[in-house]
Amino acid sequence: MRSAESLAAVLLAFALCAAGPSHAGAEAVRQEAIARLKLQMPEVPVANYGLGAAAFDLAPGGVADGAATAIVEEGRRLWQKKFRNGKSLGSCFPNGGRRIAGTFPQFDARLKKVVTLETAINQCLLLNKEPPFDPADARTMGAALAWLRAQSDGMKIAVRVASPAAEQRFESGRELFFMRTGQQNLACASCHLKSAGRVYGDSAILPAVGLAAQWPAIRGGQPVTITGRIRDCLARMGAAPVNFSAEDFAHVEFFLAYLSNGYPVRANVSRGD
């Protein structure tokens, strides 16, 4: 099992290599998605896809509110809290976790799995014999991610799909994104590609490209992670969230993050949808 120091070294390697080349398959999928969205939303500049609802003039420009400030502060407390062995979450990450969020998720060739920020946080906790966080829990994982992502605000997303094995995980995420499920026979793509830009209730349906730039999002005074958002979408489709494994969630996040390459991280934006 890796030590916290070796985990930090691996995460640093991810960050240093993030600007490297990607396989043509993943990039072709990204460009195809952009082309489709441009046809559907000709009035919205591609550069604005990462702005969320603000791209459709349905929300303010993404300034975090007082609830977000309190959540980030709680995340900072969790991040700096000493473990029983004297270490902390920050000890597992290069530069204490600053300016790394844009490089995640990443495929770890040694573990043969996609490592998300949630995965890395829980791996750090387990290595230090601390209980892991529930990936969808707002009070722990949500707050920790709110602080961690806030340390990378403005950093451009640069996720790599740089090997056949990584391509397989990206393709798995793509298949899950397009998989119809639930009582309504819908897929994630039904909304975030086919219906992107339309108004549902009083909120715009956000495009898949740029979607990974804005999380956690603050809804009802609580941080919502990507895992939490996917679970919510599955519930709305009438599909039991347990149908998705932890790896499934990671692969969908990997897919969405790659589609969002080049967009700046905008964490903790308040949203009402």
SVG drawing of the C-alpha trace seen along z (x, -y; Angstrom):
<svg xmlns="http://www.w3.org/2000/svg" viewBox="-41 -39 48 41">
<polyline fill="none" stroke="black" stroke-width="0.4" points="0.0,0.0 1.3,-3.5 2.5,-5.9 1.1,-9.4 4.4,-10.6 4.3,-8.3 0.7,-9.3 1.7,-13.0 4.5,-12.1 2.0,-10.4 -0.4,-13.3 2.5,-15.7 3.4,-13.6 -0.2,-13.9 -0.1,-17.6 3.3,-17.9 2.1,-15.7 -1.4,-17.2 -0.6,-19.2 0.6,-16.1 -1.0,-14.7 -4.3,-12.8 -5.5,-10.0 -7.3,-10.9 -10.5,-9.0 -11.2,-11.1 -10.4,-14.4 -12.6,-13.4 -15.5,-12.8 -14.9,-16.2 -14.8,-18.1 -17.9,-16.3 -19.8,-17.3 -18.6,-20.9 -19.8,-20.9 -23.2,-19.5 -23.7,-22.1 -22.7,-25.0 -25.5,-23.9 -28.0,-23.7 -26.9,-26.9 -25.5,-29.2 -26.2,-32.3 -23.9,-31.0 -20.1,-31.3 -18.2,-28.1 -16.0,-29.9 -19.0,-30.5 -20.0,-26.9 -18.0,-26.7 -20.0,-29.6 -23.0,-27.4 -26.4,-29.2 -24.6,-32.6 -24.0,-31.7 -27.7,-31.9 -28.2,-35.2 -30.3,-33.2 -28.0,-33.6 -25.5,-36.1 -21.9,-35.8 -21.0,-33.1 -20.0,-35.0 -20.0,-32.7 -22.4,-33.8 -22.1,-33.7 -23.1,-30.1 -20.3,-29.2 -17.8,-31.1 -18.8,-29.2 -18.6,-25.9 -15.1,-26.7 -14.1,-27.6 -15.4,-24.3 -13.4,-22.6 -10.3,-24.4 -10.8,-23.2 -11.2,-19.6 -8.2,-19.9 -5.9,-21.2 -7.4,-18.9 -4.6,-16.7 -5.0,-13.0 -4.2,-10.8 -0.7,-10.4 -0.2,-14.1 -0.6,-14.4 -3.5,-16.0 -5.2,-15.8 -2.8,-18.5 0.2,-16.2 -0.9,-13.8 -1.0,-16.4 1.6,-18.5 1.7,-22.1 -0.9,-21.1 -3.5,-20.7 -3.2,-24.1 -3.4,-24.4 -4.0,-20.7 -7.7,-20.4 -7.7,-21.1 -5.6,-17.9 -8.2,-15.5 -9.5,-12.9 -6.5,-11.0 -5.9,-7.4 -3.4,-5.7 -1.6,-3.0 -0.3,-1.3 -3.8,-1.1 -5.4,-0.5 -8.2,-2.8 -9.4,-6.4 -8.3,-8.5 -10.7,-11.4 -10.2,-14.0 -12.7,-12.1 -10.6,-8.9 -7.4,-10.7 -8.9,-12.3 -10.2,-8.9 -7.0,-7.2 -5.2,-9.7 -7.6,-9.1 -7.3,-5.3 -3.5,-5.4 -3.5,-7.4 -6.0,-5.0 -8.8,-7.5 -12.4,-6.8 -13.1,-7.7 -15.8,-10.3 -18.9,-9.4 -18.3,-10.9 -21.8,-12.4 -21.8,-13.7 -22.0,-17.5 -20.7,-18.0 -17.4,-16.1 -16.5,-15.4 -18.5,-18.3 -16.8,-20.8 -13.3,-19.3 -13.7,-19.6 -15.2,-23.1 -11.9,-24.2 -9.7,-22.1 -11.3,-23.3 -11.3,-26.9 -7.5,-26.7 -7.6,-26.1 -10.1,-28.8 -9.2,-30.0 -6.9,-27.1 -7.7,-25.6 -8.8,-22.0 -6.2,-19.8 -7.3,-16.2 -5.3,-13.6 -6.5,-10.5 -3.0,-9.4 -3.0,-5.6 -5.2,-2.8 -6.1,-1.9 -7.2,-5.5 -9.1,-5.5 -11.0,-2.5 -12.1,-4.3 -13.0,-7.4 -15.1,-5.2 -16.8,-3.5 -17.7,-7.0 -19.0,-8.0 -21.2,-4.8 -22.6,-5.4 -23.3,-9.0 -25.3,-7.9 -26.9,-4.8 -30.7,-5.1 -32.0,-3.9 -34.8,-4.3 -38.6,-4.6 -38.3,-7.5 -35.8,-5.8 -33.5,-8.8 -29.7,-9.2 -27.4,-11.9 -26.9,-12.9 -30.7,-13.4 -30.4,-16.6 -26.8,-17.7 -26.3,-17.2 -29.7,-16.8 -31.5,-19.4 -28.6,-21.6 -29.6,-25.3 -33.3,-24.7 -35.0,-26.0 -36.3,-23.5 -38.4,-25.2 -36.5,-28.4 -33.1,-26.9 -31.1,-26.3 -30.0,-22.8 -26.2,-23.0 -24.1,-21.6 -21.9,-18.6 -18.9,-20.5 -17.8,-22.8 -20.0,-21.1 -17.1,-19.8 -15.8,-23.3 -18.4,-24.2 -18.4,-22.0 -19.0,-21.7 -22.1,-23.8 -23.9,-25.4 -27.6,-24.4 -29.8,-25.0 -26.8,-26.2 -25.0,-22.8 -22.1,-21.9 -23.1,-19.3 -20.3,-17.2 -20.3,-15.7 -21.0,-12.3 -24.0,-13.8 -25.2,-15.5 -25.1,-12.2 -26.9,-10.4 -29.6,-13.1 -29.9,-12.9 -30.3,-9.1 -33.0,-9.5 -34.9,-11.9 -34.7,-9.4 -36.2,-6.8 -33.0,-4.8 -31.6,-3.5 -28.2,-5.1 -26.8,-1.7 -26.9,-0.7 -23.7,-2.7 -20.6,-1.4 -17.9,-3.7 -15.8,-3.1 -18.8,-4.0 -19.1,-7.4 -15.4,-7.9 -15.5,-7.0 -18.4,-9.4 -16.5,-12.2 -13.4,-11.4 -15.5,-11.7 -17.0,-15.0 -13.8,-16.5 -12.0,-15.7 -14.9,-17.3 -14.3,-20.4 -10.6,-20.7 -9.5,-24.3 -12.3,-25.8 -11.2,-27.5 -12.2,-25.9 -15.1,-27.9 -15.9,-26.2 -18.7,-26.9 -21.0,-28.9 -24.5,-29.3 -27.1,-27.7 -30.8,-27.1 -31.4,-24.2"/>
</svg>
